[in-house]
Each structure stands twice: as C-alpha cells, then as structure tokens.
C-alpha cells in the first residue's frame, strides 16, 4: 500500500532540511574562519565609508545589532537592547574602541578590528540611580576627550540611539550630533559575498526549524509547542533569538499579528507563521509559510487564498533589479484584490541583514507615506504576502532574495505547498 502523500512529502522535507541523512541532530556550520574574518573587515569598512561620506569624526553605537555588525561582539544581545550599558566608538580613520562592562573584556580577545577595550560607564537609572548625573558627566567627558584626541578637530559625532540625558551632556560639551541610523542602515544594506554565505547558513538552520514545525503540525498541538521547535533548532545549531512570536492557526490567523498561544490546532486548520529568526553569526532569516494542520488537502477557499499569495510573491519578486526605484516598483507592483484590502499586510518588501533593515516598501494602498530610494546590487530583500478576507484564515508567505545584476537570486528553498 502506498504511503499517504503527506507522509511522503514530510519524509522528503526531513531528508532535505534536517541534514543530509534526514537525522535529527544539530547542524554543524561549514563556514571557514577566513570567510567570517572577511565579512568582519567588509562591515567595518562600510561603516567607515559612511563616516567619511558624512564628514563625521566617529560613530557612537549602542544598538547591539550595530555593535555586532561593526565589531562582531555579541554580549547578552536582547538584554542590552533595552539596557544601554555597553557601547562602541568607531573613528573614521582609527581607532575602534569597545566599551564593555566589567568582567566581559575577554569577549574581545580575538577581534583584530578592536584597537582598545575600556570599561563602559553606565549611567541609566537601572544601574546609576541617583548618581546618574555624576556618571553621565564622566561618560561624556571620556567621549569628548577621545574626540579631541582622534577626531582631528572634527566635532561631528554620529549616534545610532541614545537616552536623552546622554545626548544633552554631549551637546553641552560642544559635540555636534549627527543622526546615525542613516549611516548604519545605508552601510548594512549592501552585502558582501562572504556576508551572504553567513546569511545562507542562518537560512539553512531556519529551514531545519521549519521542517520540525512541519513534522509536528498535527491536530491537538498548541501554537506555542510548534513555535518552540524553531527556537530549539536555532539554539542547538548556534543561533541567537527570535524577534517575534508570530505563529497562529485557524481563526487566530485573521487578523494577523496575534502571537502564539496555548490554542490547540485543529485538523485541517491553516497554520501560518513568520520566523524573524536571528541565527548563527547574527544574521536574520525572515521567512513565512502556511500549511494545513495534519497536512490535509486544502479546502477550495484555502487553495484560492494560497494561490493568490503565491501570485503576489512571484509578481513582485520579478520587478526587483538594480536601479529600479521604489516608486517604480510600487507603480508596477501586484494589485491586491478589493476583497483582501482590509486584511492586508502593509509591507510589500523590506531589507534584511542582521535584522530587518532599510528599505521598507509599503504595499500600494499605503505607499504614499513610503520613502524614496532604489534597489542596488547585493541588497537582500524580503518579499511579503498576507492574504485573507472576511471570515477566512490568513495565508502568510515570505521569501528572502539578493539583488543581482540581472534580477534576483532566491536564498531560501523551503517549498510552498
């Protein structure tokens, strides 16, 4: 007796995505140390190019993703994203200085790009309490001294994010603030070939996690149990964290943006998710898929919605190539049928690297409030679709592509249904 089609399909996906033998074990990275080091050099050079272009002496980084991009130092990334107690100061010419909290200097030992490691001065209320003014004075004084020593008289300092009292202290010392997010986002938007190797590996790990979700998509499983499989695969294969919890099933897929819960999935219900996974080497795999619980044949409505989502992804992907402006992309982009407009996803495409990045291209009904720009070679773009209608489930699909001279190269391979 032949095996059911759903079993055969899962066996194929298990062999393809867990590892070459289909065994359930952590994935081991094939990336060489030379590739990692090349990506590090490229990224720091990209930031320094932006500093020179914008006539800034240096860049002060607090965002842990930007610090990871610049110096490849990871230290409690999620915690330090909301507790500003470590930072980096990158000069246009030299040096690159990492400010770590005490006991963590050893994290910088094998980073050739870091010229000096200093103790960070933490002045947020969590750590400084009623001594915040004293500590922010010492902190701003140290930044001022370094600008005078290495800035060549240039007092322009780019900053990616900073608490208000810190900015006030720097301005009081005559330091000129330059909005740094334009510099960091512009630098990060163009990838080197070695960066793309690192990203491909994160996608490989992510798709192994997706295969685990697929395997366990059986009636009675909770949304949270399914989501845990992606965490598990990412963590055991050297990945870092998931930025969202977007996996739902059945009626909870519509409206979108409900995070996973203890809701149990029913046979034949649509399971839809968006990975937003920061994996090995700090790169992001931002992929979305939808399939039925129990791997049942889709209903006519599910199939119609699914085919519509695939049509949107394929149409918009074909428009992406170097030199195409975001306005031109919008003008030629796939038009969402009226029955789906009120349930739409507002983003048609966005950049991605170590996290979601600039640019963000809004869907055509919302594009009037979007920004300018154009696609460039070696940008990595996620092309999105969310299709639903009154009383239906939502189909969520997303693919990750790199812009090449003649179009796009798709980086993910996990098949649509």
N, C-alpha and C positions, 0 to 999 in steps of 0.2 A: 504494500500500500504506500503510495507516495506521501511524503511529509507535507503538512499544510504549508501554503505559500508563505505565511507569516513566519513560520519556524525556519524555512529555508532562507528567507531574507535576513532574519536575525543572525543565523549562522554565518552568512556572508559578511555581515557588518562586524560581527565579533572577530572573525579572522582578519578583516581588513584594518580594524581600528584599535583593538586591544593590543595586539602586537602581531608579528608575522605568523606565529603559530596559533593565534587565537587564544593564547593562555592569559589568565587573569593575574597579571603582576605589574609592578611599576614599570614605566618606560624609562629607559636609560638614554640620556642625551648623547648624540653622536657629534655634537658641536665641538670643534677644537678650541684650545686656548688662544690660538692665533686669531681665529675668527672673532672671538669675544674681544680681544685686545684691539683689533682693527675697528670694531664698532665703537668702542670707547673713544679712541682717538678721533674718529669722524665726528662723533656727537659733540665733544668739547670744542673741536674746531668750528662746527656750525654755530655754536653759541658765541664764540669769539668773533666770527664774521659779522654777526648781528650787532655786537657791541661796537665794532669799528664802523659799521654802516650807519649807526645811530649816534655816533660820536659820544659814546659813554665810556667812562674810565673803567667801570666794573659793573657787575651784576650781583645783587644780593638775593639768594634763593632760600625760601622757607618751604615751599611746596615739596614734599618728599619725592614726588614723581619727577620734578625738575632736578632735584639733587641726584636722584638715581640716573637720570639722563646725562647729566653733566659729568658725574664722577663715579657712577656705578656703585654707590654706597647705599646699602639697604639697612635700616635700623628701625624696627617697630613701625613700619610704614603707616598703618592705619592709625595707631595711637598718635604719632607725631603729625598726622594730617590735621588733627584738631587740638594738639598741644604744641605750641610753637616754641620748642626748646632746643632745636638743632638747626643749623643753617650753614650755607656755603657762600663764600665771596670769591667770585671769578673775575680776574682782571683781564682786560683786552689783550695785553701783552704778556704779563706774568705778575704775580703767581696765582695759583688756585689754592685757596685756604679753606679747609673744612673745620667747622666748629662743632665738636661732638660733646655730649655731656660726659661727665667724669666716668671712667670705667669702660669707655667704649672706643678709645683711641685705636685699639688693636684692630678694629674693623677696617681701618685704612691702610694696614701694613703693606698690602701687595698692590696698591694703586699708584702706578707711576705718575699719573696725572696730578696727584695731590702733592703740592710742594711743602705744605705745612699743615699740621693738625694742632688746633688750640682748644682749650676748654670753652664750651659755649656758656654765655651768660644768659640765664633765663630770667625774664622779668614779667612774665604773665602772672596773673593773680594766683593761679593754682600753686605756683612754686615760690613766688615772691611775697604774696600777701601785702602787708602794709609797708614793705620795703621796696615796692615796685619802682618808685621814683628814683631811689638810690641806685638800683640795678640798671634801670634803663639809661641813667646818666653814664654809668661805667660802660655799658654796651655801646652806646652811641659815640662815646669818646674813643673807644677802640676802633670802631669803623672809620671815624674821622681821621685818626692817626694813620691808618693803613691807606686811606685815600691820598693823604698828603705824601706818604712815603712812596707809593707805587703809581699814583694817578698822573704824574707829570703835569700837575696844575689843573687837570680836568676834574671838575666837581660834580659831573653828571653821573648819577648812580641809578641804574635800572633795578627795579624791585618787583618780584612776581606777586607777593602777598605779604601784608604786614599789618599788625594791630595798630590802631590809631595813635596810641601814645608813643610808639616807636617811631612812626613817621614824623610826628611833631618834634621829637627830640632831634632827629636828623636834620629837619628843616631849620631848626633853631641854630644849628652849627653851620649853616650856610651851604649845606649839601643840596644839590638840585635833584629832585625826584623825577625819574622817567618811568612811565608805565611799562613794566617789564613783560607783561603777558604777551604783548605783540611780538616781542623778541623771542621769547621761549616758544610760542606756538609756531612762529614762522620757521625757526630753526628745526623744530621737531617734525615739521610737515613733510620734509623730503628725506627719504630713507636711503641709506647705502645698501649695497647688495649684501653685505655682512649683517646689517640690521635685519634685512628681510629673511636671512637664514634663521636668525634667532626668533623672529616672529613666526616663521613656518613651524618651528618646533613647538612653540606655545599652541598653535592651532592643532598640531598633531596630538598634543596632550588633551586639549579641549575636546577633540573629536572622539578620543577614547572615553572621556567622561560622558559624551553624548551617547556613545554606544551602550554604556552602562545604564543610562536613563532609559534607552530604548528597550534593553533586556528586561528591566523591571517594571515596564509600563503595563501592568496587569491590574484587573479590577480589584479594588479594595486597598490599593496602595495610596498613601497620602501624598499630597503635593510636596510636603517637606521631606518625606523619605526619598522621593525622586530627586529633589534638588541636592540632597546630601551626597548622591553618587557623583555629581560633578565636583563638589568640594573634595571628596575623597580622592578621586583620580588626580586632581590638580595638586593636592598637598603631598600625596605619596610620590609623585613624579617631579617634585621640586618647584611647584608653583607657589603662588603667594596668596591671593584673596579673590573674592567675587564682589563686585561693586554693587550688585543689586540682588534681589531675591525673586526675580520675575519668572515664575513657573506656576501656571494655573491650569485647571481642567474644566471642561464642560461649561456651565453657565458663568463660572467665575472668570472665564477668559474675556468676557464682554460685560462692562467696559474693561479695557486694558489697564495696566498699572496697578492691579491688585497683586500684592506679593503672596508668596506661597504660604499655605496654612496647613492645619490638620484635616482639611477637607479631603475625603476619600474619592478617588476617581472611579467612575462607573464605566462598565463595559461599553465600548463604542464612543465614549465621550472624547472630544478633541483635547489633547494635551499640547499646550503651546508654551514656549519659553524663549528667553533671551539670555545668553551666557554671561556677557560682561565680565569675562574672566581674565584676571591678571595672573599670568602663568610664569613658567620658567624664564629667567633673565629679565623679568619685569615687563614683558610685552603683553599686550592685550589681544585676546581672541573674542571678538564681539559677533557672535553668530546666533541666528534664530532659526528654529524649526518647529513644525507642528506635525503630530501624527495621532492616530486614534488609540485609545486605551484598549489593550488586548489585541492590537494590530488587526482590527476588523476592517473589512471593506468600508470605505467611506459612504455615507449617505449621499444622495444626489445634491443636497444643499452643501454638505461639507466639500464635496468634489468641486462644485461650481465656485465656491469661495476660494478653494485652494488653487484652482486653475487661474483665477483672477489675480491672486497674489504672485504666482509664478510669472504671469504676463507682465505685471508691473516691474518685477525684478529684472527680467530679461530685457524689456524695452529700455529702462533707464540705464542699465549697465552698458548697453550698446552705444549710448551717447557720450560716454566718458572717454576723452582722449586729451593729450596736451594741447593747450591753447584755447580750448573751449571755455568760454566764460560761464560763470554760474547763472547769469541771466539767460544766456543762450540755452544752457541745459534746461532751465525751467521752462523756457518757451517751447521746447521740443519734447518735454517730459510727458510721460504717460498720464492721461487724464482719468482721475478716479470717477467711476460712475456715481450718479447722484444718490443712489440708494445706499452708498457706503460713506458718503461725505461726512455725515455727523458722527461716524465711528472711526474716523481716520487717525492715522499716526501723523503727527505734524512734520516729521523729518523724512525727506526723500533719500538723503545721503549725508554722510559725515566722515571726517577724517578719524584715523585711529593710529596709535603707536604704542606708547606705554600706558595709555588710557584713551578714552575718547578725546579727540583733538579737533582743532580748527582744520578745515571749514565745517560749518553746519549749513546744509542746504534745505530749506523748508519746502514742504510739499506745495504744489502750485496754488491752492487756495490761500495759503499763508505766506507766500513768497514776498509779498510787498514789504514785509518787515525783515527780510533777509539781508545779508551783507553782500558786498562785491567781491571780485576775485575771479580766478580762473584755475582750471586744472593744470598741474605741472607733472612732468615725468617723475616717477618714483614717489609720488604721493600714494598713500594707502587709504582707500575709501571703503566704507561700509554702505552698501545699497540696501534700503529697508522697504518692507511692505507690512502693513497690517490691514487686513480686510475683514469687515464684519458688517452686519446690517441689523435692523430691528429684530430682536428675539433670537438672533443666531449666536453661535460661538465665534471667536476671533481666530483667524489664521495669521500667525506671525512668522515671517521669513526674513532672513538677512544673510547676505554674503559679503565676504571681505576680499577686495581686489587691489592690485597695484597697478597704477597708471603706467603704461609703456608707450613707446614712441608711436605705435600703430593701433593703440586701443587699450585693452586691459588684460591682465593675467589674473585669473582667479586663484586665490590662495587656499581656500577651503575646498574639500572634496566630498564631505558627507552628503549623500544624495538626498534630493527631495523625494517625497513619497511617489 
